[in-house]
Amino acid sequence: MAPYLETVKSFADVPITDAGVDTVAFLEASTGLVGLFDLLGSAAFSPVQSDLKGNITKVRARYDAAPEKSATLEELVKNEQGEKKRTATEGLMWLLRGLSFTCQALLNAQANKNEELSTAFTKGYENTLKKFHNFVVKGIFAVAMKACPYRKDFFEKLAADPAGGPAVPQEKVEEDLAKWLAALDAIVKRMEAFYEKGGYGKGF
């Protein structure tokens, strides 16, 4: 076994071509991000995880149904436009919002080494998902933010080898996480601009 970030696909390894963001690689990396919430070690995050998983499933179902029209995220969205129910387009939009929240929370944690995770995640939430949520969902997230582990414990888990081998140096963890987050941030921003330019998020 190896530390968590070495066991999942990094967003830095998701191919991006002129045609867009590779769908299969993006879904694989997104699934890896969902597992990151297990390291936060609280059942309070299960609604966040199930939301991300549900949206990954919607996008994957569309890919499986029409792979030749869905090789990239952009192609998938464009090719679903003519249909009455754009389940994958909506699912991808919400998935991107959830990824943006996680990315901003962890970027905050990296930028402010003296801040606890609950603060970093609360800021991430306020700047991303909060504006889309109703009163009930905001309450669920407020509980989750308070349930964040101590920063030190989380980064130790990121460095640990679940099989009991030596832990990776914290500098390496920070470096890998920084690459992972920079690539994720770039993909989210690219796709947000794509949705906005094409008006693909209307009605959701």
C-alpha positions, 0 to 999 in steps of 0.5 A, a space after each residue: 500500500 501507499 499514502 492516499 494521494 499515491 493510490 488515486 488518479 491525480 487531476 494533474 494526470 487528466 488529459 486535456 486536449 483541444 476537444 476538452 477534458 478527458 471524461 473517463 480520467 476526470 471521473 476516475 480522479 473525481 472518485 479519488 477525491 470522494 475517498 479523501 472525505 474518508 480521511 476526514 473521519 466523520 460521518 457528518 461528511 457522508 451527505 457531501 460524499 453521497 452527493 458527489 458520488 451521485 453526480 459522478 454516477 450520472 455523468 458515467 451513465 451518460 458516458 456508458 450510454 453514448 461513449 462516442 459522443 462523450 469522450 470529453 466533458 465538453 462533448 458530453 454536454 454539447 451532445 446532450 443538449 438536444 435531449 429533454 432531460 439533460 441529467 448528465 449536464 446537470 449532474 456534472 454542473 453539481 459535481 463541479 460545484 462540489 469539487 470546487 468546494 473541496 478544492 478551495 477548502 484544501 487550498 485555504 488549508 495549504 495557504 494558511 498553515 496556522 488555520 484549522 481545517 474547520 476554518 478552511 472548509 467553512 471559507 471554502 463553502 462560503 465562497 462556492 456551494 453556499 449560494 446554491 443551498 437552501 436553509 436545510 442543506 446549509 445546516 447539514 454543511 455547518 455540522 460537517 464543517 464543525 466535524 473536521 479533524 485537526 489539521 495535524 491529524 488530517 495531514 498525518 493521515 495523508 502521509 500515512 501508509 495504511 499497510 503500516 509502512 513508513 510515512 511519506 515526508 510532509 513536504 512530499 505530501 504538500 507538494 503532491 497535494 498542491 499539484 493535485 489541487 492546481 490541476 483540479 482548480 484549472 479544470 473546474 475554472 475551465 468547465 465553469 467558463 464553458 458552461 457560462 459561455 454556452 449557457 448550458 447551466 440554464 434551468 438547473 
